Amino acid sequence: MPDFGLRHPFARFVVVGCANFVVSFAAFYASYQLLPLGVAGGRGAIANVLAYCAGLANSFMLNRLWTFRAEGHVGVHALKFGVLNAATLVGSTVAVLLLVDRAGLPALAVWLPLTLVILAVHYFGMKHWAFAERR
């Protein structure tokens, strides 16, 4: 895949994040429109799960192949990538539960900086662990 002038892995990571948004949005919209379920049947929730999975698969493939140009066993990379994503999902959910739901802080005041923290954890976690070459 060509660099298009994106030499630094973080710049490619940001581009992949934007692509993930587009993929997730398209998957959500298509699923929501095409699933043969009513609103009461959980169509929105199922569309959300499908969109999340599509974005996650896109993120794994593009970050592994283009952002970090990782070589090695794809299964090991996939396992580490999954653990990293699960850990940040659990950690961020606990943070929102404690700070928003329990402490009563404004949701966006917590969620926006938390998203930046997750972005940093994902970048460094992928670069130095999930897609890092064994030494």
C-alpha positions as CSV (number, residue, x, y, z in Angstrom):
1,M,0.0,0.0,0.0
2,P,1.5,3.4,-0.9
3,D,2.4,5.9,1.8
4,F,0.9,9.0,0.1
5,G,3.5,11.0,2.0
6,L,2.6,9.4,5.4
7,R,6.0,8.4,6.6
8,H,5.4,8.4,10.4
9,P,3.4,5.5,11.8
10,F,1.2,7.8,13.9
11,A,0.0,9.7,10.8
12,R,-0.9,6.3,9.2
13,F,-2.6,5.3,12.5
14,V,-4.8,8.4,12.4
15,V,-5.7,7.7,8.7
16,V,-6.6,4.2,9.7
17,G,-8.8,5.6,12.5
18,C,-10.7,7.7,10.0
19,A,-11.1,4.7,7.7
20,N,-12.4,2.7,10.7
21,F,-15.1,5.4,11.2
22,V,-16.2,5.2,7.6
23,V,-16.2,1.4,7.6
24,S,-18.1,1.3,10.9
25,F,-20.6,3.9,9.8
26,A,-21.3,2.1,6.5
27,A,-21.7,-1.2,8.3
28,F,-24.1,0.3,10.9
29,Y,-26.2,2.1,8.3
30,A,-26.4,-0.9,5.9
31,S,-27.1,-3.3,8.7
32,Y,-29.7,-1.1,10.3
33,Q,-31.5,-0.6,6.9
34,L,-31.2,-4.2,5.8
35,L,-31.7,-6.4,8.9
36,P,-35.2,-8.0,8.9
37,L,-35.9,-6.9,12.5
38,G,-38.0,-4.2,13.9
39,V,-36.7,-1.7,16.4
40,A,-38.2,-3.8,19.2
41,G,-36.3,-6.8,17.8
42,G,-32.9,-5.2,18.6
43,R,-32.1,-4.1,15.1
44,G,-30.1,-1.1,16.4
45,A,-28.1,-3.1,18.9
46,I,-27.3,-5.8,16.3
47,A,-26.3,-3.2,13.8
48,N,-24.0,-1.6,16.4
49,V,-22.3,-4.9,17.1
50,L,-21.8,-5.6,13.4
51,A,-20.4,-2.1,12.9
52,Y,-18.0,-2.5,15.8
53,C,-16.8,-5.8,14.4
54,A,-16.3,-4.4,10.9
55,G,-14.3,-1.5,12.3
56,L,-12.2,-3.8,14.5
57,A,-11.4,-6.1,11.5
58,N,-10.5,-3.1,9.4
59,S,-8.3,-1.7,12.1
60,F,-6.5,-5.0,12.6
61,M,-5.8,-5.5,8.9
62,L,-4.7,-1.9,8.1
63,N,-2.7,-1.3,11.3
64,R,-0.9,-4.6,10.9
65,L,-0.1,-4.3,7.2
66,W,0.2,-0.6,6.7
67,T,0.6,1.4,9.9
68,F,3.2,-0.8,11.6
69,R,4.1,-3.1,8.7
70,A,4.2,-6.1,11.1
71,E,5.6,-9.4,10.1
72,G,5.3,-12.6,12.0
73,H,2.5,-14.9,13.0
74,V,-0.9,-13.3,12.3
75,G,-2.6,-15.3,15.1
76,V,-0.3,-13.9,17.7
77,H,-0.9,-10.4,16.4
78,A,-4.7,-11.0,16.4
79,L,-4.6,-12.3,20.0
80,K,-2.6,-9.4,21.3
81,F,-4.8,-6.9,19.3
82,G,-7.9,-8.5,20.8
83,V,-6.5,-8.3,24.3
84,L,-5.5,-4.7,23.9
85,N,-8.9,-3.7,22.6
86,A,-10.7,-5.7,25.3
87,A,-8.6,-4.1,28.0
88,T,-9.3,-0.5,26.8
89,L,-13.0,-1.3,26.4
90,V,-13.2,-2.6,30.0
91,G,-11.0,0.2,31.4
92,S,-12.8,3.0,29.6
93,T,-16.2,1.5,30.6
94,V,-15.2,1.4,34.2
95,A,-13.9,4.9,34.1
96,V,-17.2,6.2,32.6
97,L,-19.2,4.2,35.2
98,L,-17.2,5.6,38.1
99,L,-16.8,9.2,36.9
100,V,-20.1,9.8,35.1
101,D,-22.6,7.3,36.5
102,R,-21.4,7.3,40.1
103,A,-19.6,10.7,40.6
104,G,-22.0,12.6,38.4
105,L,-19.4,14.3,36.2
106,P,-20.6,15.5,32.8
107,A,-20.4,12.7,30.2
108,L,-18.6,14.6,27.5
109,A,-16.2,16.1,29.9
110,V,-15.1,12.5,30.8
111,W,-15.6,10.8,27.4
112,L,-13.6,13.2,25.2
113,P,-10.3,13.2,27.2
114,L,-10.8,9.5,27.8
115,T,-11.0,9.0,24.1
116,L,-7.6,10.7,23.7
117,V,-6.1,8.4,26.4
118,I,-7.5,5.4,24.6
119,L,-6.0,6.6,21.3
120,A,-2.6,6.9,22.9
121,V,-2.9,3.5,24.7
122,H,-3.9,1.9,21.4
123,Y,-1.1,3.5,19.4
124,F,1.7,2.6,21.9
125,G,0.1,-0.7,22.7
126,M,0.0,-1.7,19.0
127,K,3.5,-0.3,18.2
128,H,5.3,-1.7,21.2
129,W,3.3,-4.9,21.9
130,A,0.6,-6.1,19.6
131,F,2.6,-5.6,16.4
132,A,6.1,-5.4,17.8
133,E,8.7,-7.6,16.4
134,R,10.2,-10.1,18.8
135,R,13.7,-9.3,19.9
